[in-house]
Amino acid sequence: MNAFGRYNITVLGSMALAASVLFSVAIYMRPLDGDLTRVGGYLENDFGWNVPQDSFEQPQFMLAKSIGDYDKHYDVVVIGDSYSRRTYTGWQNYFVDLTGLSLITLDIQNVSIWDIIKSPTFLASPPFLVICSSVEWGLWLRNSQCAKAEGTGKNDGMKNILSTPVSPLHRKTVKNYPKHESFLERKISLDAAASYILKSSARNIFGINVSKAEKFALNRKELFSNKGNVFLLVSEEDLWMRDFSEDKIDIIKCNLLKMQNKVQSNNHTRFMVMVVPDKLTAYSNYLVDKKYASSGITDRLAEDQELMIPRVDMAIKQAIDRGVEDVYLPNDIHWGSEGYRIGAEAVCGFLVMRGILQPFDASSGFNQH
């Protein structure tokens, strides 16, 4: 055989081997489900959740596609990021279940507070509460500049809108079980397999992270239900929280106060900020490498008594300390169903503590059947 023939055989053989490896990995991989496994080049086999997650049979709130969907009265208007855009699992379902209030959610990426307060519906029939919900690092992305806030955000004379107790509705939830398809049942994705091979090879062979996810070792392993539960997957944005200056905090406060002043200027609607702790902050107590630990920014934001900020971060961290599994999903930046429930209860509890809602009996919990 001449040199050209040997070259062809070598090339074709290499291509066949690469194709075989790619196809084998694609067959082995569980379908990608989480944000972090998708962008990070990690396997669902290692980081997919393995305990049932609750969802509601029917969404209990309106998830608007645009400001045009805000065309009738709602008791509560939420403007939020991806943590608030979970139709069947979102915290708003639990909030409505506890309070019986009507609620609409608008996408903070497409709608601003100013769009809401200028809308005909808000002007004609304002809600009693507007909630701005964002993950910690997202507050800076959307509040990097601020004009001086005008007026006062306190509105000490504002009456409490709800004067009668609210009763939990206990709407029916269902269990979503993790999908463990057999090899024959799985949907094969060569693109996902190629991405995994590229990113994992760069990480494990060359020590280079070419993805937007980071992995950290934990000193406590029962916090997640996945196979690789001694590791924490987070988004690269979570690392921003370690170097958050006081100047940035002041700018965020300035913007939030400006929003609050505008929303509450009708002396009817209250404004609240729901800060969702990022995943790295929430699990910082259990990081092996403490140099990446972060206390988050909610403490510093909540120092301003003019802002209504429920301590969702404390409720989430306390649940993690108790060993509640999958408060955040192991393969995702978002909460599991327990996280969404805890977040909603923290918001409701805060409103009761402030006298905005009358006390309710949450001791019976939610209907988990």
C-alpha positions in Angstrom: 0.0 0.0 0.0 1.4 3.4 -0.9 1.6 6.4 1.4 -1.5 8.0 0.1 -3.5 4.9 0.9 -2.1 4.7 4.4 -3.0 8.3 4.9 -6.6 7.8 3.8 -6.9 4.8 6.1 -5.5 6.8 9.0 -7.8 9.7 8.4 -10.9 7.6 7.9 -10.0 5.5 10.9 -9.6 8.6 13.1 -12.9 9.9 11.8 -14.6 6.6 12.6 -13.1 6.5 16.1 -14.3 10.1 16.8 -17.7 9.3 15.5 -17.9 6.2 17.6 -16.9 8.1 20.7 -19.3 10.9 20.0 -22.2 8.5 19.4 -21.4 6.5 22.6 -21.3 9.6 24.7 -24.6 10.7 23.2 -26.3 7.4 24.0 -24.9 7.5 27.6 -26.0 11.0 28.4 -29.3 11.7 30.0 -31.1 14.5 28.2 -29.9 17.9 29.3 -32.4 19.5 31.7 -30.6 22.2 33.7 -29.1 25.5 32.8 -25.7 24.7 34.3 -25.3 21.3 32.8 -26.2 22.7 29.4 -23.8 25.6 29.4 -21.1 24.0 31.6 -20.5 20.8 29.8 -21.6 18.6 32.7 -23.6 15.4 32.7 -27.1 15.1 33.9 -26.1 11.6 35.0 -23.9 13.3 37.6 -25.9 16.5 38.4 -29.5 15.8 37.6 -31.9 15.9 40.6 -33.2 12.6 41.9 -36.0 13.5 44.3 -39.5 14.5 43.2 -40.1 18.2 42.6 -43.6 19.7 43.2 -45.5 21.7 40.7 -49.1 23.0 40.5 -51.6 21.3 38.3 -52.7 24.7 37.1 -50.7 28.0 37.4 -52.2 30.2 40.0 -51.1 33.5 38.5 -50.9 35.3 35.2 -47.6 35.1 33.4 -47.7 38.0 31.0 -46.0 38.0 27.6 -46.1 41.8 27.4 -47.4 44.9 29.1 -50.5 44.5 26.9 -51.5 41.5 29.0 -51.9 43.8 32.0 -55.4 44.7 31.1 -57.4 44.2 34.3 -57.0 44.7 38.0 -54.6 42.4 40.0 -54.0 42.7 43.7 -50.3 42.1 43.2 -48.0 43.0 40.2 -44.6 41.3 40.0 -41.9 42.4 37.7 -39.2 39.7 37.8 -36.4 37.8 36.2 -36.2 34.1 35.4 -36.8 33.1 39.1 -40.3 34.5 38.6 -41.0 33.0 35.2 -41.8 29.4 36.2 -45.4 28.9 35.3 -46.2 25.7 37.3 -43.4 25.7 39.9 -42.8 29.4 40.6 -43.0 31.0 44.0 -46.1 33.0 43.0 -48.2 29.8 43.0 -47.4 29.3 46.6 -47.9 33.0 47.4 -51.4 33.0 45.8 -52.1 29.7 47.5 -51.4 31.2 50.9 -53.1 34.6 50.3 -55.9 34.1 47.7 -54.7 37.3 46.1 -54.7 37.8 42.3 -51.3 38.2 40.8 -49.7 39.0 37.4 -46.0 38.7 36.6 -44.2 40.8 33.9 -40.8 40.0 32.5 -38.2 42.5 33.8 -36.2 42.0 30.6 -39.0 43.5 28.5 -41.0 45.7 30.9 -39.9 48.4 33.2 -41.4 49.8 36.4 -42.1 52.9 34.5 -44.1 51.0 31.9 -46.2 49.5 34.7 -47.0 52.8 36.5 -47.9 54.6 33.3 -50.2 51.8 32.1 -53.9 52.5 31.9 -54.8 49.6 34.2 -52.4 50.7 36.9 -53.7 54.3 36.8 -57.4 53.2 36.8 -57.2 50.4 39.3 -53.8 50.2 41.0 -52.7 47.0 42.8 -52.1 47.1 46.5 -48.5 45.7 46.0 -45.8 45.8 43.4 -42.9 43.4 43.9 -39.6 43.8 42.0 -37.9 40.4 42.1 -34.3 39.8 41.0 -31.4 37.6 41.7 -28.6 39.5 43.5 -26.2 40.1 40.6 -29.1 41.0 38.4 -29.8 44.1 40.5 -26.5 45.6 39.4 -27.0 44.7 35.7 -30.3 46.7 35.7 -29.2 49.5 38.1 -25.7 50.6 37.1 -26.7 54.2 36.9 -29.1 56.3 39.0 -30.4 59.8 39.1 -31.1 61.2 42.6 -34.2 59.7 44.1 -36.9 62.3 44.6 -39.5 62.5 47.4 -39.9 60.0 50.2 -40.4 56.3 49.9 -41.7 55.8 53.5 -45.4 56.7 53.1 -45.9 56.2 56.8 -49.5 57.2 56.6 -50.4 54.7 53.9 -53.2 52.5 55.1 -53.0 48.7 55.0 -55.1 47.7 52.0 -56.2 44.3 53.3 -58.1 44.5 56.6 -59.4 41.0 56.9 -57.5 37.7 57.3 -56.7 35.7 54.2 -57.1 32.0 54.1 -54.8 29.5 52.4 -56.5 27.9 49.3 -54.5 24.7 49.2 -54.7 24.1 45.5 -53.5 20.8 44.3 -49.9 20.1 43.5 -48.4 17.2 41.7 -45.0 15.4 41.9 -42.6 15.6 39.0 -40.2 12.7 39.1 -36.7 12.7 37.6 -36.5 11.1 34.2 -34.3 8.0 34.0 -34.9 6.7 30.5 -33.2 3.6 29.3 -30.7 3.9 26.5 -33.4 2.9 24.0 -35.8 5.6 25.3 -33.4 8.5 25.3 -33.4 11.2 22.7 -29.9 11.3 21.3 -28.2 14.7 20.8 -24.9 14.7 19.1 -24.6 18.5 19.6 -24.9 18.0 23.4 -22.4 15.2 23.3 -19.9 17.3 21.3 -20.3 20.2 23.7 -19.7 17.9 26.7 -16.6 16.4 25.1 -15.2 19.8 24.2 -15.8 21.5 27.5 -14.9 18.5 29.8 -11.7 17.8 27.8 -10.6 21.5 28.1 -11.4 21.4 31.8 -10.0 18.0 32.8 -7.0 17.8 30.4 -5.8 21.4 30.0 -7.3 22.9 33.1 -9.2 25.5 31.1 -12.8 26.4 31.8 -14.4 27.4 28.4 -17.9 27.4 29.8 -20.1 29.8 31.8 -20.4 27.5 34.8 -18.1 26.9 37.7 -17.8 23.9 40.0 -16.9 24.0 43.7 -16.2 21.3 46.2 -18.6 21.1 49.2 -17.8 19.9 52.7 -21.3 18.6 53.2 -22.8 16.1 50.8 -26.5 15.7 51.7 -27.6 19.1 50.3 -28.4 17.8 46.8 -30.1 14.7 45.5 -27.8 14.2 42.5 -25.1 11.5 42.2 -22.2 14.1 42.4 -23.6 15.9 45.4 -20.2 16.8 46.9 -19.9 19.5 44.2 -21.8 22.8 43.7 -22.4 24.0 40.1 -23.0 27.8 39.8 -23.1 30.4 37.1 -20.1 32.5 36.4 -22.1 35.6 37.3 -22.3 34.4 40.9 -18.6 35.2 41.3 -19.4 38.9 40.8 -20.8 39.0 44.3 -17.4 38.6 46.0 -16.3 42.1 45.0 -19.4 44.2 45.4 -18.3 47.7 46.4 -20.3 50.1 48.7 -20.6 52.4 45.7 -22.4 49.8 43.7 -24.7 49.1 46.7 -25.5 52.8 47.0 -26.4 53.0 43.3 -28.7 50.0 43.6 -30.4 51.6 46.6 -30.8 54.8 44.8 -32.6 53.1 41.9 -34.8 51.0 44.1 -35.8 54.1 46.1 -36.6 55.9 42.9 -38.8 53.1 41.8 -40.4 52.9 45.2 -41.2 56.6 45.3 -42.9 56.5 41.9 -44.9 53.4 42.7 -46.1 54.6 46.1 -46.8 58.1 44.9 -50.5 57.2 44.6 -50.6 56.5 48.3 -52.3 53.2 47.7 -49.7 50.8 46.2 -46.8 49.5 48.2 -43.5 48.6 46.7 -41.3 45.6 47.8 -38.0 44.2 46.6 -37.6 40.5 46.6 -33.9 39.7 46.4 -33.1 36.2 45.5 -29.7 35.1 46.8 -27.5 33.6 44.1 -26.6 30.0 44.5 -22.9 30.6 45.5 -24.0 32.9 48.2 -26.7 30.5 49.5 -24.2 27.6 49.9 -21.1 29.6 50.9 -21.1 28.2 54.4 -20.3 24.8 52.9 -17.6 25.6 50.4 -14.3 23.9 50.9 -12.5 26.9 49.3 -13.6 29.8 51.5 -12.1 32.4 49.3 -15.1 32.1 47.0 -17.6 32.5 49.9 -20.0 35.5 49.7 -22.4 36.9 52.2 -24.4 38.5 49.3 -25.8 42.0 49.2 -29.2 41.7 50.9 -27.8 42.6 54.3 -26.5 45.9 53.0 -29.6 46.7 51.0 -31.8 45.9 54.0 -30.0 48.4 56.1 -32.0 51.1 54.4 -35.2 51.1 56.4 -37.1 53.0 53.7 -36.9 49.9 51.4 -39.2 46.9 52.0 -36.9 43.9 51.6 -38.0 40.5 53.0 -35.1 38.4 54.2 -35.6 35.6 51.6 -31.8 35.0 51.8 -32.0 34.1 55.5 -35.0 31.8 55.0 -33.1 30.0 52.2 -29.9 29.7 54.1 -31.7 28.4 57.2 -33.3 25.7 55.1 -30.0 24.7 53.7 -28.5 24.6 57.2 -31.3 22.2 58.2 -30.2 19.9 55.4 -33.2 20.5 53.1 -32.4 18.8 49.8 -32.4 20.6 46.5 -33.3 24.1 47.8 -31.6 24.9 44.5 -31.5 22.3 41.8 -28.1 20.7 41.5 -28.0 21.1 37.7 -29.5 24.6 37.5 -29.2 28.2 38.8 -32.8 28.2 40.0 -34.6 26.9 43.1 -36.1 23.5 43.4 -39.8 23.4 44.5 -38.7 23.7 48.2 -36.8 26.9 47.4 -39.9 28.4 45.7 -42.1 27.4 48.6 -39.7 28.9 51.2 -39.3 32.1 49.2 -43.1 32.6 49.0 -43.5 31.9 52.7 -40.7 34.4 53.5 -42.5 37.1 51.5 -45.9 36.4 53.1 -44.4 36.3 56.6 -42.7 39.7 55.9 -46.0 41.3 54.8 -47.7 40.0 57.9 -44.9 41.3 60.1 -45.2 44.7 58.5 -49.0 44.7 59.1 -49.7 44.8 55.4 -51.4 41.4 55.4 -53.4 40.0 58.3 -51.9 36.9 60.0 -52.7 33.6 58.3 -52.4 30.0 59.5 -49.5 28.4 57.6 -49.0 25.6 60.0 -51.0 23.2 57.9 -48.6 23.7 55.0 -49.4 23.2 51.4 -51.3 20.4 49.8 -48.6 18.2 48.5 -50.9 15.5 47.1 
